[in-house]
Amino acid sequence: PRLCLVGAIDDATSKVAAAFFEEQETSAAYFRLFLEIGRTQGMALSAYADRHSIFWTDREPPVEEQLASKQPKTQVGRALEELGVTLIPAGSPQAKGRIERLWGTFQDRLVSELRLAGARNKEEAQAVLDKFLPPYNRRFSKPAVKAPPAWQKVEARRLEQSLCFKYQRTVAKDNTVQFSGALFQIPKQSPHRSYANKKVQVHVLLDGSVELFYQGEKIAR
């Protein structure tokens, strides 16, 4: 099958920070990419990306965002901002030459490795890639100009809570939230407390679980 290779390269060292195959390029794939990098190395100070709609949006901000002087963001853009990562738009493929050269190499050398290994599906292709990357990094990465790493360590729970899909919903009078065709009941923490008519945040994590937050407090999972 046709597969999409999602990856990132450290601009300071030319080391492939993470890479894996997906059926297609999606926001969830980039959440997984930054989650893997965050867990193993930390978060970068900035991320240089193309102008794909996964990273950038041209939609008009709703009235609430206009009043708060907020610029509309995609799910990935919002997540990176929460983690303190500056997202930098590349004006052309040439502007992000290092990663484009990497893709050019992979489209030649890695495709040949996949063919030689007889990879027939996503799992077999990933096994070839996992074997291919370590020697590739040893051969082509180089010491950074400034030795101290700029990666920022981030707590695992914070990574998980930022690198997920977030939506806002209003709680119904019966203390329930409708989301994606399902009805979620919010358990009452006391007989006198209700979230009726309150706006809550719905977090959809990468494992598919759903969590509800009100004013930063998790009230249901």
Buried (B, 14 or more C-beta within 10 A) or exposed (E): EEBEBBBBBBBBBBBBBBBBBBEEEBBBBBBBBBBBBBEEBBBBEBBBBBEEEBBBBEEEBEEEBEEEEEEBBBBBBBBBBBBEBEBEEBEEEEEBEEBBEBBEEBEEEBEEBBEEBEBEEBEBBBEBBEEBBEEBBEEBBEEBEEEEEEBBEBEEEEBBBBBBBBBEBEBBEEBBBEBEEEEBEBEEEEEEEBBEEBEBBBBBBBEEEBBBBBEEEEBBE
